[in-house]
């Protein structure tokens, strides 16, 4: 009987360790997916060109952040990181494992899709040579995105198998410490501050990169690049972030404990929805163009997207 009890305790400890490792791997996978936005994702190749001719041709290369699907990558990474963090905090463990599984499978599917249609979806412009078909070579950004998605799928499977039905089975003891709770609160405030700073940085580029400018006669009727805060939507987003910061500060001060954390979460989600809407309609809503033109996201969009997807609800 004693040996069986020791074996049971050993299996429980091993399951908890695997579950905690799976949650950490989910956060790491989300970071890898965000990191994949910046290195070259695809570049033009020329297998039929002689080495001398290929060296004289300036071939283009494009990063995933310049594609129209960059917002989807940021959303998937944000959902994955949030679900993995809540899983580690023992908040709706089984539900967070299923959310992680859905987000990771979606990311894996998107990584395969982007690699298959990298030209012309991401690499929209290419140097054309007579008699030589256009080809492309996948770069480190593609493989980093794909590896991150695979890590996320494996982590999600481990969460589902070893997560258990009770949060206490995986929650590290440190998460129950008041110091950790305060540290999480300050991290949320820092994330909101980063998001507010992103509202003042360039949000989107209406012409250039993978987007061609329309053939207007005369001067351009709108901005080519601009900050989100210059628009009405940007001021609404900034107000939502400020109120969310006040709710978070009230929670840190020991007041409005459930209302403060829940209010900050709702306000952050509202800001995230509005930022995503403006990423799809940035030319008309932010830059003031009279017609809808695809907008290439810039650093302001990424700061806002990553900051406002940080979870603002804690014990």
C-alpha positions in Angstrom: 0.0 0.0 0.0 2.8 2.4 0.9 4.6 1.7 -2.4 1.3 2.3 -4.3 0.9 5.6 -2.5 4.4 6.7 -3.3 3.9 5.8 -7.0 0.6 7.8 -7.1 2.3 10.9 -5.6 5.1 10.6 -8.0 2.7 10.4 -11.0 0.8 13.4 -9.7 4.0 15.4 -9.3 5.2 14.4 -12.8 1.8 15.4 -14.3 1.9 18.8 -12.6 5.5 19.4 -13.9 4.5 18.4 -17.4 1.4 20.7 -17.2 3.5 23.7 -16.0 6.0 23.0 -18.7 3.3 22.9 -21.3 1.9 26.2 -20.1 5.4 27.8 -20.3 5.9 26.3 -23.8 2.6 28.0 -24.9 3.9 31.4 -23.8 7.3 30.7 -25.6 5.5 29.6 -28.7 3.5 32.9 -28.8 6.7 34.9 -28.4 8.2 32.9 -31.4 5.2 33.8 -33.5 5.5 37.5 -32.7 9.2 37.3 -33.4 8.5 35.7 -36.8 6.9 39.0 -37.9 10.3 40.8 -38.3 12.9 38.6 -40.1 12.6 38.1 -43.9 9.7 35.7 -44.5 10.1 35.2 -48.3 12.5 36.4 -50.9 12.6 36.1 -54.6 14.7 33.3 -56.1 16.0 32.8 -59.6 17.0 29.1 -60.1 17.3 29.6 -63.9 19.6 32.6 -63.7 23.4 32.2 -64.0 25.3 33.2 -60.9 26.6 36.4 -62.5 23.2 37.5 -63.6 21.6 36.7 -60.3 24.2 38.8 -58.5 23.4 41.8 -60.7 19.6 41.6 -60.1 18.2 43.2 -57.0 15.7 40.7 -55.7 13.1 41.7 -53.2 12.4 40.2 -49.8 9.5 40.8 -47.5 8.7 40.2 -43.8 5.5 38.8 -42.5 4.7 42.1 -40.7 4.2 43.7 -44.2 1.5 41.2 -45.2 -2.2 41.7 -44.9 -2.4 38.7 -42.6 0.0 40.2 -39.9 -3.0 41.2 -37.8 -4.2 37.6 -37.7 -0.7 36.5 -36.4 -0.8 39.1 -33.7 -4.3 38.0 -32.6 -3.4 34.3 -32.5 -0.2 35.0 -30.6 -2.1 37.2 -28.1 -4.8 34.6 -27.6 -2.2 31.8 -27.2 -0.2 33.7 -24.7 -3.2 34.8 -22.7 -4.7 31.2 -22.6 -1.4 29.7 -21.6 -0.9 32.3 -18.8 -4.4 31.7 -17.5 -3.8 28.0 -17.6 -0.7 28.4 -15.4 -2.7 30.6 -13.1 -5.3 27.7 -12.8 -8.1 29.8 -14.3 -10.6 27.6 -16.2 -7.8 25.1 -16.8 -9.7 22.8 -19.2 -11.2 25.7 -21.1 -7.8 27.4 -21.5 -6.3 24.1 -22.8 -9.0 23.9 -25.5 -8.5 27.6 -26.4 -4.8 27.0 -26.7 -5.5 24.0 -28.9 -7.7 25.9 -31.2 -5.3 28.9 -31.4 -2.3 26.6 -32.0 -4.0 24.6 -34.8 -5.1 27.9 -36.4 -1.6 29.2 -36.3 -0.2 26.0 -37.8 -2.7 26.2 -40.6 -1.9 29.8 -41.2 1.8 29.1 -41.3 1.3 26.4 -43.9 -1.0 28.6 -45.9 1.4 31.6 -45.9 4.3 29.4 -47.0 2.3 27.9 -49.9 1.1 31.3 -51.2 4.0 33.5 -50.1 4.1 34.7 -53.7 2.1 36.8 -54.5 0.3 37.2 -51.1 3.4 38.4 -49.2 5.9 38.9 -51.9 3.7 41.0 -54.1 6.4 42.7 -56.2 9.1 40.7 -58.0 11.9 41.5 -60.5 10.8 40.1 -63.8 13.3 38.7 -66.3 12.4 37.5 -69.8 12.0 33.8 -70.1 12.6 33.2 -66.3 9.6 32.2 -64.2 9.3 33.9 -60.8 10.1 31.7 -57.9 10.5 32.4 -54.2 12.6 31.2 -51.3 11.2 31.0 -47.7 13.2 32.8 -45.1 13.8 32.5 -41.4 10.6 34.3 -40.5 8.6 31.5 -42.1 10.4 28.7 -40.3 10.3 30.6 -37.0 6.5 31.0 -37.4 6.1 27.3 -38.3 8.2 26.0 -35.5 6.4 28.3 -33.0 3.1 26.9 -34.2 4.3 23.3 -33.9 5.5 24.0 -30.3 2.1 25.5 -29.5 0.3 22.4 -30.9 2.5 20.1 -28.7 2.0 22.3 -25.7 -1.8 22.3 -26.2 -1.8 18.5 -26.4 0.1 18.3 -23.2 -2.3 20.7 -21.5 -5.3 18.6 -22.5 -3.7 15.4 -21.4 -2.0 16.4 -18.2 -3.8 19.6 -17.2 -6.4 17.8 -15.1 -9.8 19.1 -14.0 -8.7 21.0 -10.9 -6.6 24.1 -11.0 -4.7 23.2 -7.9 -3.1 20.3 -9.7 -1.0 22.7 -11.9 -0.8 26.1 -10.1 2.6 26.9 -8.8 2.6 28.0 -5.2 4.2 31.3 -6.1 1.1 32.4 -7.9 -0.8 32.5 -4.6 1.8 35.0 -3.2 0.6 38.6 -2.7 3.9 39.8 -4.2 3.2 37.9 -7.4 -0.3 39.4 -7.6 1.1 42.9 -7.2 3.8 42.2 -9.8 1.1 41.0 -12.3 -0.8 44.2 -11.6 2.2 46.4 -12.3 2.9 44.4 -15.5 -0.6 45.1 -16.6 -0.1 48.8 -16.0 3.2 48.7 -18.0 1.4 46.9 -20.8 -1.3 49.6 -20.9 1.4 52.3 -20.9 3.1 50.6 -23.9 -0.3 50.5 -25.7 -0.9 54.2 -25.0 2.6 55.0 -26.4 1.8 52.9 -29.5 -1.2 55.2 -30.2 1.2 58.0 -30.9 3.5 56.0 -33.2 2.9 55.4 -37.0 -0.1 53.1 -37.2 -0.2 52.2 -40.9 1.2 52.9 -44.3 -1.3 53.3 -47.1 1.2 53.4 -50.0 4.5 51.6 -50.2 5.8 48.1 -49.3 3.3 45.6 -50.7 0.7 48.2 -51.4 0.6 50.2 -54.7 -0.7 53.8 -54.6 -3.8 54.5 -56.6 -3.4 56.6 -59.8 -4.9 59.8 -58.5 -4.5 63.0 -60.4 -2.9 65.8 -58.4 -1.8 65.7 -54.8 -2.7 62.7 -52.6 -6.1 63.2 -50.8 -4.9 61.7 -47.6 -1.9 60.8 -45.4 0.5 58.1 -46.4 1.3 57.3 -42.8 -0.1 58.5 -39.5 -0.7 57.7 -35.8 -3.9 56.2 -34.5 -4.4 59.0 -32.0 -4.9 61.5 -34.8 -8.3 59.8 -35.6 -11.5 59.7 -33.6 -11.1 55.9 -33.1 -7.6 56.5 -31.7 -8.9 58.9 -29.1 -11.5 56.4 -28.1 -8.8 53.7 -27.8 -6.6 56.0 -25.7 -9.6 56.8 -23.4 -10.3 53.1 -23.0 -6.7 52.4 -22.1 -6.6 55.3 -19.5 -9.8 54.0 -17.8 -8.4 50.5 -17.8 -5.3 51.8 -16.2 -7.3 53.5 -13.5 -9.3 50.3 -12.8 -6.0 48.4 -12.6 -4.6 51.0 -10.2 -7.7 50.7 -8.0 -7.3 46.9 -8.0 -3.7 47.3 -6.9 -4.8 49.7 -4.1 -7.1 47.0 -2.7 -10.3 48.7 -3.9 -12.8 47.3 -6.3 -11.0 44.0 -6.4 -13.4 42.0 -8.6 -14.8 45.0 -10.4 -11.4 46.6 -11.1 -9.8 43.5 -12.7 -13.0 42.6 -14.7 -13.5 46.2 -15.8 -9.8 46.4 -17.0 -10.3 43.2 -18.9 -13.5 44.4 -20.7 -12.0 47.8 -21.5 -8.9 46.2 -22.9 -10.9 43.8 -25.1 -13.0 46.7 -26.4 -9.8 48.6 -27.3 -8.4 45.4 -29.0 -11.5 45.1 -31.1 -11.4 48.7 -32.2 -7.7 48.5 -33.0 -8.3 45.4 -35.1 -11.1 47.1 -36.9 -8.9 50.1 -37.7 -6.2 47.8 -39.0 -8.6 46.6 -41.6 -10.0 50.1 -42.4 -6.9 52.1 -41.6 -6.9 54.0 -44.9 -10.3 55.6 -44.4 -10.6 55.6 -40.5 -7.0 56.6 -39.7 -5.3 58.1 -42.7 -8.3 59.9 -44.3 -8.3 58.4 -47.7 -11.6 58.6 -49.6 -11.4 55.0 -50.7 -10.5 51.8 -48.9 -6.8 50.9 -49.6 -4.9 48.0 -47.9 -2.8 49.4 -45.1 0.6 47.9 -44.2 0.8 47.8 -40.4 3.6 49.7 -38.6 5.1 49.8 -35.2 2.2 51.6 -33.5 -0.2 48.9 -34.5 2.0 46.1 -33.1 2.6 47.9 -29.8 -1.1 48.5 -29.4 -2.1 44.9 -30.4 0.4 43.2 -28.1 -0.2 45.5 -25.1 -4.0 45.4 -25.0 -4.1 41.7 -25.4 -2.3 41.3 -22.0 -4.6 39.8 -19.5 -5.9 42.3 -16.9 -7.7 39.9 -14.6 -5.9 38.3 -11.7 -6.9 36.8 -8.4 
